[in-house]
Amino acid sequence: MSVFASRRERLWQTVKTDGLDAVLITNPLNVTYLTGFSGDSSFVILNHGKPLLVSDGRYRGQIAEECPGLDAFIRGPERTTIDAAIEQLTAMSPRTIGCESGHLTLDEFQKFSDGVKTAAWKSSPDRVEILRRVKDETEIAQIREAIHIAEKAFAMFRALLRPTDNEKDLTDAMESYVRRAGGKQTAFSTIVAVGPRAALPHAPPSLNTVSESPVLLVDWGAQGAFYKSDLTRILWTYNNGNFSGGRKPSDKVRAVHAVVKEAQRRAIAAMRPGASSKDVDTIARGYIKDQGYGELFNHGLGHGFGLQIHEAPFFRPNVDVKLEAGMVATCEPGIYLPGEFGVRIEDDVLITSDGAEVLTHCPRELDECIIEF
């Protein structure tokens, strides 16, 4: 059985327990997860466990190449994919159909329910997403590759960094570095923040240059064929004394960096099967609070990632998920001093049966992150 057939079987077992005859998958990422198909505008129907991919003529050859042996219905240009899926569902005569209410618009759901009048529809916002929380070996291998690509791209970033570079140019450059390193694209819009702008956790790129402050925050990731990675590092840049900041990081930056690094270490040590995601967040958040920076850590500790850059499990005070072996998540505590600087250290972590494996290997010690021009 292929990895995709195995995923469909796992999904079908959950569908059966809900008393459904069929399930309609419309989220493109979930279609990819269940089939390996990399295109869009296509749906998957599981009818009593038997899969059907509903697509259009643009993808006929691609489906044959990416999804060998998978039954497909290819619609003509005179109708929509929704119309084609309604036709196929009607021919299957299911009594109950499950759908992805977290993805379908109200208008789309109305079209489906009006089109297949004989069936009762049952919504579920995250049936496939729940399966995606635990990665299989194929997914973990692709995540490792996405991390490798991101780290190669960051090495280029460091080597080519110049004092006159501005944030906007550097975010654009990272896209090129990721592609040159073998990636499809960056995993999300890269964040490059100089000095006080590093105190904005999701700082949009400005024209501020590296020369304006020695503190440089870089949050980036890469996408391989499908799967993503996500890292953050703080760099200390030095230009022979031509701008503020000495050859070595200031005592204040060192102190804040040390607190963030220790908070991350404690949290990662707690990331093991059976642990609570909320409790892991509390460990890091509590340590930062005890050091006097509690109100300056203003986001969740981390999040799962894979086909999406933000997916379950989430590590924050209002989410309590039991961790399982095979989950992959970021661990990214931060402290943000308005008007001064911010420090965030982000690594990608695999939950194993024995605890946590840190998958990222970029230097994170502050003295390893000094750039001299």
C-alpha positions as CSV (number, residue, x, y, z in Angstrom):
1,M,0.0,0.0,0.0
2,S,1.4,3.4,-1.0
3,V,1.8,6.1,1.7
4,F,-1.1,8.0,0.1
5,A,-3.4,5.0,0.1
6,S,-2.5,4.5,3.7
7,R,-3.5,8.1,4.5
8,R,-6.8,7.6,2.7
9,E,-7.5,4.5,4.7
10,R,-6.8,6.2,8.0
11,L,-9.2,9.0,6.9
12,W,-11.8,6.5,5.9
13,Q,-11.7,4.7,9.3
14,T,-12.5,8.1,11.0
15,V,-15.2,8.7,8.4
16,K,-16.9,5.4,9.1
17,T,-17.2,6.0,12.8
18,D,-19.3,9.1,11.9
19,G,-21.7,6.9,9.9
20,L,-20.9,8.6,6.6
21,D,-21.1,6.9,3.1
22,A,-18.8,9.4,1.4
23,V,-16.5,12.3,2.2
24,L,-15.7,15.3,0.0
25,I,-12.2,16.8,0.3
26,T,-11.9,20.3,-1.2
27,N,-8.9,21.9,0.6
28,P,-6.0,21.7,-2.0
29,L,-3.5,20.9,0.7
30,N,-5.6,18.0,1.9
31,V,-6.0,16.8,-1.6
32,T,-2.2,16.8,-1.9
33,Y,-1.8,15.0,1.4
34,L,-4.2,12.2,0.3
35,T,-3.0,11.8,-3.3
36,G,0.4,13.4,-4.0
37,F,-1.2,15.6,-6.6
38,S,0.5,19.0,-6.7
39,G,-2.1,20.9,-8.8
40,D,-5.1,22.9,-7.7
41,S,-8.8,23.2,-8.5
42,S,-9.4,19.6,-7.8
43,F,-11.4,17.5,-5.2
44,V,-11.2,14.1,-3.7
45,I,-14.3,11.9,-3.1
46,L,-14.0,8.9,-0.8
47,N,-17.1,6.7,-1.5
48,H,-17.2,3.8,0.9
49,G,-13.4,4.1,1.0
50,K,-12.9,4.1,-2.8
51,P,-11.1,7.3,-3.9
52,L,-11.9,9.5,-6.9
53,L,-10.0,12.6,-7.9
54,V,-12.1,15.1,-9.7
55,S,-10.1,17.5,-11.8
56,D,-9.9,19.2,-15.2
57,G,-8.1,18.7,-18.6
58,R,-5.1,20.8,-17.6
59,Y,-4.0,18.1,-15.2
60,R,-4.7,14.9,-17.1
61,G,-1.1,14.1,-17.7
62,Q,0.1,15.4,-14.4
63,I,-2.3,13.2,-12.5
64,A,-1.2,10.2,-14.4
65,E,2.4,11.0,-13.5
66,E,1.9,12.0,-9.9
67,C,-0.9,9.7,-8.9
68,P,-0.4,6.4,-10.8
69,G,-3.4,4.0,-10.3
70,L,-5.7,6.6,-8.8
71,D,-9.1,6.9,-10.4
72,A,-9.8,10.3,-11.8
73,F,-12.7,12.1,-13.4
74,I,-11.6,14.8,-15.8
75,R,-14.2,17.5,-16.4
76,G,-14.5,19.4,-19.6
77,P,-14.1,23.2,-19.9
78,E,-17.9,23.8,-20.1
79,R,-18.5,23.2,-16.4
80,T,-16.9,23.7,-13.0
81,T,-15.2,21.3,-10.7
82,I,-18.1,21.7,-8.3
83,D,-20.6,20.7,-11.0
84,A,-18.4,17.7,-11.9
85,A,-18.2,16.7,-8.2
86,I,-22.0,17.0,-7.8
87,E,-22.5,14.8,-10.9
88,Q,-20.1,12.1,-9.5
89,L,-21.6,12.2,-6.0
90,T,-25.2,12.0,-7.4
91,A,-24.2,8.9,-9.3
92,M,-22.8,7.3,-6.2
93,S,-26.1,7.8,-4.3
94,P,-24.6,8.2,-0.8
95,R,-27.1,8.8,2.0
96,T,-24.7,10.9,4.1
97,I,-21.7,13.0,2.9
98,G,-19.0,14.6,5.0
99,C,-17.5,17.9,3.9
100,E,-14.7,20.3,5.0
101,S,-16.7,23.1,6.6
102,G,-13.4,24.8,7.5
103,H,-12.6,25.3,3.9
104,L,-15.9,25.5,1.9
105,T,-17.5,28.9,1.6
106,L,-21.2,29.2,2.4
107,D,-22.0,29.7,-1.3
108,E,-20.0,26.5,-2.2
109,F,-21.7,24.4,0.5
110,Q,-25.1,25.7,-0.7
111,K,-24.3,24.6,-4.3
112,F,-23.3,21.1,-3.1
113,S,-26.3,20.6,-0.8
114,D,-28.7,21.8,-3.5
115,G,-27.0,19.7,-6.1
116,V,-27.0,16.4,-4.2
117,K,-30.5,16.7,-2.7
118,T,-30.9,13.1,-1.7
119,A,-28.0,13.1,0.7
120,A,-27.6,14.5,4.2
121,W,-24.5,16.6,4.6
122,K,-22.4,16.5,7.8
123,S,-19.7,19.1,8.3
124,S,-16.3,18.7,9.9
125,P,-13.7,21.6,9.9
126,D,-10.5,19.6,10.4
127,R,-11.0,15.9,9.8
128,V,-7.8,15.6,7.6
129,E,-5.9,18.2,9.6
130,I,-6.2,16.1,12.7
131,L,-4.4,13.2,10.7
132,R,-1.8,15.7,9.5
133,R,-0.7,16.5,13.0
134,V,1.4,13.4,13.2
135,K,3.9,13.1,10.4
136,D,4.9,9.8,8.8
137,E,8.4,9.0,7.7
138,T,7.9,10.4,4.2
139,E,6.8,13.7,5.6
140,I,9.6,13.9,8.2
141,A,12.1,13.3,5.4
142,Q,10.7,16.1,3.3
143,I,10.7,18.4,6.4
144,R,14.4,17.6,7.0
145,E,15.1,18.5,3.3
146,A,13.3,21.8,3.6
147,I,15.4,22.6,6.7
148,H,18.6,21.7,4.8
149,I,17.6,24.0,2.0
150,A,16.8,26.8,4.5
151,E,20.1,26.5,6.2
152,K,22.0,26.5,2.9
153,A,20.1,29.7,2.0
154,F,21.0,31.3,5.3
155,A,24.6,30.6,4.8
156,M,24.4,32.5,1.5
157,F,22.5,35.3,3.3
158,R,25.3,35.7,5.9
159,A,28.1,35.5,3.3
160,L,26.5,38.2,1.1
161,L,25.2,40.5,3.8
162,R,26.4,44.1,3.5
163,P,25.9,47.2,5.6
164,T,24.1,49.1,2.8
165,D,21.5,46.3,2.4
166,N,18.0,47.3,3.4
167,E,15.3,45.1,4.9
168,K,13.2,45.0,1.7
169,D,16.2,44.0,-0.5
170,L,17.2,41.3,2.0
171,T,13.8,39.7,2.1
172,D,13.8,39.6,-1.7
173,A,17.3,38.2,-1.8
174,M,16.3,35.3,0.6
175,E,13.7,34.2,-2.0
176,S,16.6,33.8,-4.5
177,Y,18.9,32.1,-2.0
178,V,16.2,29.5,-1.2
179,R,15.6,28.7,-4.9
180,R,19.4,28.5,-5.5
181,A,19.7,26.1,-2.6
182,G,17.1,23.8,-4.2
183,G,13.8,25.0,-2.8
184,K,10.6,25.7,-4.6
185,Q,10.2,29.0,-2.8
186,T,10.4,30.5,0.7
187,A,7.9,29.0,3.1
188,F,6.4,32.4,3.9
189,S,7.3,36.1,3.5
190,T,10.8,36.4,5.1
191,I,11.2,38.8,8.0
192,V,14.3,40.8,8.2
193,A,14.2,43.5,10.9
194,V,17.0,45.9,11.9
195,G,17.4,47.2,15.5
196,P,14.1,48.6,16.9
197,R,12.1,47.0,14.2
198,A,13.2,43.6,15.6
199,A,10.9,44.4,18.5
200,L,8.0,43.9,16.0
201,P,7.5,40.1,15.9
202,H,6.1,40.2,12.3
203,A,7.9,43.3,11.1
204,P,7.0,44.2,7.4
205,P,10.1,45.0,5.4
206,S,11.2,48.6,5.3
207,L,14.0,50.6,3.7
208,N,16.0,50.6,6.9
209,T,19.6,49.4,6.3
210,V,21.8,47.0,8.2
211,S,24.1,49.8,9.1
212,E,21.5,51.5,11.3
213,S,21.8,49.0,14.1
214,P,24.0,46.0,15.0
215,V,20.9,43.9,15.8
216,L,19.4,42.0,12.9
217,L,16.6,39.5,13.3
218,V,16.0,37.1,10.4
219,D,12.9,34.8,10.3
220,W,12.8,32.6,7.2
221,G,12.0,29.2,5.9
222,A,12.0,27.1,2.7
223,Q,9.6,24.9,0.9
224,G,10.8,21.8,-0.9
225,A,8.5,19.9,-3.1
226,F,5.6,20.2,-0.6
227,Y,6.9,20.6,2.9
228,K,8.2,23.6,4.7
229,S,10.6,24.8,7.4
230,D,10.7,27.7,9.8
231,L,13.7,29.3,11.6
232,T,14.7,32.5,13.3
233,R,18.1,33.8,14.3
234,I,19.6,37.0,15.7
235,L,22.7,38.4,14.1
236,W,25.1,41.0,15.5
237,T,26.7,43.0,12.7
238,Y,29.9,45.0,13.1
239,N,31.4,47.5,10.6
240,N,34.7,48.5,12.1
241,G,33.0,51.0,14.4
242,N,31.3,52.9,11.7
243,F,27.9,52.6,13.3
244,S,26.5,52.1,16.8
245,G,27.5,48.9,18.5
246,G,30.9,47.4,19.1
247,R,32.7,44.4,17.8
248,K,31.0,42.2,20.4
249,P,27.3,42.1,21.4
250,S,26.2,44.5,24.2
251,D,25.6,43.3,27.7
252,K,21.9,44.0,27.4
253,V,21.5,42.1,24.1
254,R,23.5,39.2,25.6
255,A,21.3,39.2,28.7
256,V,18.1,39.1,26.8
257,H,19.4,36.5,24.3
258,A,20.5,34.3,27.2
259,V,17.0,34.4,28.7
260,V,15.4,33.5,25.4
261,K,17.9,30.7,24.8
262,E,17.3,29.2,28.3
263,A,13.5,29.4,27.9
264,Q,13.8,27.6,24.6
265,R,16.0,24.9,26.1
266,R,13.6,24.2,29.0
267,A,10.6,24.0,26.6
268,I,12.3,21.7,24.2
269,A,13.3,19.4,27.1
270,A,9.6,19.1,28.0
271,M,8.5,18.3,24.4
272,R,7.8,14.6,24.6
273,P,4.9,12.2,24.0
274,G,2.1,12.7,26.5
275,A,3.1,16.2,27.4
276,S,0.6,19.1,27.1
277,S,1.3,21.8,24.5
278,K,-0.1,24.3,27.0
279,D,2.2,23.1,29.7
280,V,5.2,23.4,27.4
281,D,4.3,27.0,26.6
282,T,3.9,27.7,30.3
283,I,7.4,26.4,31.0
284,A,9.0,28.9,28.6
285,R,6.6,31.7,29.4
286,G,7.0,31.2,33.2
287,Y,10.8,31.4,32.9
288,I,10.7,34.6,30.9
289,K,8.3,36.1,33.4
290,D,10.6,35.1,36.3
291,Q,13.4,36.9,34.6
292,G,11.4,40.1,34.5
293,Y,10.3,40.1,30.8
294,G,6.9,38.5,31.1
295,E,4.9,41.1,29.3
296,L,7.5,41.3,26.5
297,F,6.8,37.8,25.3
298,N,3.6,38.4,23.3
299,H,2.9,35.4,21.1
300,G,2.6,31.6,21.4
301,L,5.7,29.5,22.0
302,G,5.4,27.6,18.7
303,H,3.3,25.8,16.1
304,G,3.2,22.7,14.0
305,F,4.1,23.0,10.4
306,G,4.3,20.8,7.3
307,L,2.2,21.4,4.2
308,Q,1.3,24.7,5.9
309,I,3.6,26.9,7.8
310,H,1.1,27.2,10.7
311,E,-0.8,24.0,11.5
312,A,-1.6,21.9,14.6
313,P,-0.4,21.4,17.2
314,F,-0.2,25.0,18.6
315,F,1.8,25.8,21.8
316,R,0.0,28.7,23.5
317,P,-1.8,29.4,26.8
318,N,-5.3,28.7,25.4
319,V,-4.6,25.4,23.5
320,D,-4.1,22.1,25.3
321,V,-3.0,19.3,22.9
322,K,-1.4,16.0,24.0
323,L,1.9,15.6,22.2
324,E,2.5,12.5,20.2
325,A,5.6,11.0,18.6
326,G,5.7,12.2,15.0
327,M,4.6,15.7,15.6
328,V,6.9,18.4,14.3
329,A,6.7,21.9,15.6
330,T,8.6,25.1,16.1
331,C,9.9,26.3,19.4
332,E,10.3,30.1,19.2
333,P,10.3,32.1,22.5
334,G,11.0,35.8,22.1
335,I,11.5,39.0,24.1
336,Y,10.7,42.3,22.4
337,L,11.8,45.7,23.9
338,P,9.9,48.5,22.1
339,G,12.1,51.1,20.6
340,E,15.2,49.1,21.2
341,F,15.4,45.5,19.8
342,G,13.9,42.1,19.9
343,V,15.3,38.6,20.3
344,R,13.6,35.4,19.0
345,I,15.3,32.1,18.6
346,E,13.3,29.5,16.6
347,D,14.1,25.9,15.9
348,D,12.2,23.0,14.4
349,V,11.6,20.1,16.7
350,L,10.5,16.5,16.1
351,I,8.7,14.7,18.9
352,T,10.1,11.2,19.1
353,S,9.2,8.3,21.4
354,D,12.3,9.2,23.5
355,G,11.7,13.0,23.6
356,A,12.6,15.9,21.3
357,E,15.0,15.9,18.4
358,V,16.0,19.4,17.3
359,L,16.1,19.2,13.5
360,T,17.7,22.6,12.8
361,H,21.4,23.1,13.1
362,C,22.1,26.8,12.3
363,P,24.4,28.3,15.0
364,R,22.2,29.9,17.7
365,E,24.9,31.0,20.1
366,L,25.2,34.8,19.9
367,D,29.0,34.7,19.5
368,E,28.5,32.4,16.5
369,C,26.2,35.0,15.0
370,I,28.5,37.9,14.7
371,I,29.0,39.3,11.2
372,E,32.0,41.5,10.6
373,F,32.1,43.6,7.4
